[in-house]
């Protein structure tokens, strides 16, 4: 069994390139795999390895001045969901494309237990601060799901959303980093009661069992989607080929398209891994490998048991 971590820290870094070079060297030495982005505003990463590798990495990051308080969301996987290690510098560790956004001026943190209480007892507007392909397969009940493809599209969406500024605002994302910036933007634009789910969906799943969350959570590694509420695993999206319930993503086999789309195994076989007949006929179509296309998804069966497998197979046959 391997460990997968997700983390970020908005801690100013004076020499990002130098910091990045040393960071990459250490990660290579211990054999870590994943994606880590560094900028002058901090670090944002997701990585995987053995128990020992992950502990060595966490202790290394905690040992660096300013990063002692870095929080990690951690999960188990029976394989490493990254093909390689990538450590790079970027202009922003999460790209909003708005200048002078200081996370220290962001919304109130709601711990998972308080978030659930507010959901059950108070009046609010809830915003899913993720891309449309993420919220499509899973979201909190009653959340607004903006039809945006990138995080940097949110400022424009906010201007057009017509959310009353006297409303209590709740917002969430996968691990919390996007809310850190978007909550600042909302407060600076006139909303006063702005609140963010501390630790995001992944922490809420661990501490509150995913109560009030429908579907599954999109993650940016080879797993693509992970369960949130083990008592509610039914797909809320539909296969774009067959129209049947599904929540697995694949990339179109046409290399000129490469669209990420929801597809069942039946649909993938039918279209040879493509999103359309046009792509299926393309001369740039790569061979479809059904054994590996859904390999990460099949791992869930072993984790949640035959009951989950039977329900998924039943819905695929409807």
Secondary structure as GFF3:
##gff-version 3
##sequence-region A 1 318
A	DSSP	beta_strand	2	9	.	.	.	ID=ss1
A	DSSP	alpha_helix	16	30	.	.	.	ID=ss2
A	DSSP	beta_strand	33	39	.	.	.	ID=ss3
A	DSSP	beta_strand	42	49	.	.	.	ID=ss4
A	DSSP	alpha_helix	51	63	.	.	.	ID=ss5
A	DSSP	beta_strand	71	77	.	.	.	ID=ss6
A	DSSP	beta_strand	85	89	.	.	.	ID=ss7
A	DSSP	three_ten_helix	103	105	.	.	.	ID=ss8
A	DSSP	beta_strand	108	110	.	.	.	ID=ss9
A	DSSP	alpha_helix	112	121	.	.	.	ID=ss10
A	DSSP	beta_strand	125	128	.	.	.	ID=ss11
A	DSSP	alpha_helix	132	135	.	.	.	ID=ss12
A	DSSP	beta_strand	138	140	.	.	.	ID=ss13
A	DSSP	beta_strand	144	145	.	.	.	ID=ss14
A	DSSP	three_ten_helix	151	153	.	.	.	ID=ss15
A	DSSP	alpha_helix	154	160	.	.	.	ID=ss16
A	DSSP	beta_strand	169	172	.	.	.	ID=ss17
A	DSSP	alpha_helix	177	188	.	.	.	ID=ss18
A	DSSP	beta_strand	194	197	.	.	.	ID=ss19
A	DSSP	alpha_helix	200	208	.	.	.	ID=ss20
A	DSSP	beta_strand	213	218	.	.	.	ID=ss21
A	DSSP	beta_strand	225	227	.	.	.	ID=ss22
A	DSSP	beta_strand	249	251	.	.	.	ID=ss23
A	DSSP	beta_strand	260	262	.	.	.	ID=ss24
A	DSSP	alpha_helix	265	270	.	.	.	ID=ss25
A	DSSP	alpha_helix	277	280	.	.	.	ID=ss26
A	DSSP	alpha_helix	290	293	.	.	.	ID=ss27
A	DSSP	alpha_helix	295	304	.	.	.	ID=ss28
A	DSSP	alpha_helix	306	317	.	.	.	ID=ss29
###
